[in-house]
């Protein structure tokens, strides 16, 4: 949940950034860095959700024999 909150904050930052009055060179750098942060955190959230999905699909193929041995 912490990464989702970071995505929200960076999204708000990108929305407000164009109205803050930074020089164009700074805006370009800040937009680029903000975009890279968004890409990184969205990729890690996607990767974690895929890992979680794969773990849920995994099931036990073998069952121990608790009865008699032949």
ABEGO torsion letter per residue (X at the ends): XAAAAAAAAAAAAAAAAAAAGBBAAAAAAAAAAAAAAAAAAAAAAAAAAAAAAAAAABBBABBBBABBBX
